[in-house]
Amino acid sequence: MHAEQIAFPFRVKKPKRSYSPSTDLIGRSYAEGKATITVVSVCLNDDKRVIVERDTDGRTWSMPAWLMHLIFLEKKGKRAA
């Protein structure tokens, strides 16, 4: 019995890279007390969450991207009279 490789005529489709609306947050930061919180990356498992890092101790965690958008929106809205 000879082993043979079978080639099917189907083409494998490459998954499309979807644009994540959270990528615009990468690199943005805000000050909270003495610490600066910086958005480091988009979460690998869920593109609706971002990874943030605190500069004082280097601690990282994930949080919803909508919350970061809300934080940066409030910052833009305040103006001096």
N, C-alpha and C positions, 0 to 999 in steps of 0.2 A: 504494500500500500504506500503510495507516494503522497507526501504532504504538499498541497498546493495552496497558494494564496488566492483568495477570491476577491476580485475588485468589483465593487458595485458601481453602477453608473451615476450614483447620486453625488452631488457636490455638497460639501460641508459649508454651511453659511457661517461666516464670521460674525460674532455678535457686534452690533453697532455700539460705539461708545456714546453713551448718553451724556448730555451736558447736565451737570449738576448746578442748580441755582445757588448752591452754597459756596462755589469756588470763588466768588467775588469777595468773600469774607477773609480768605487766607491772607495773613500778614497784617490785618487790622488789629488794633489794640485800644484799650481804654484803661484809665487809672481808677483803681478802687482802693482808697486809703493810701498806704505807702507802696502797694504792689501794683504792677502793670500786668494786665491779663491780655495775652496775645492769642489769636486764632492761628493754630499751627497747621492743621490739615482737615480734610473732610473724613469722616468716619468710614472705614472700609466696608463695614457691614450695612450701614444705613446712610445714604447720601443726604438724608434730612437732618443729620446730626454733625457737629463739628468737634474737633479736638482742640481744647484750649490749654494754655500753659501759664502758670503764675511765675513771674521772674524771680521773686524773693527766695523761693525754695525749690523751684523746678517741678512742682507737682503738676500733673496733667490729668484732665478728665474730659468727658464728652458732655455736650449739652445740646439742646435743640437749636437748629440754625435759625428758626423763626425768632427765638429769644434774642439771639445775637443781632439779628436785623432790627429788632425793636430797640435794643440798647443803642445801636449806632444811629437809628432814626431820631431818637430823643436827643442825642448829642448834636445832630445837625439842626434840630428845630429851635434850640435856644439861641437867642441873639441879644446882644447888648442894646440897650435903648439909647 
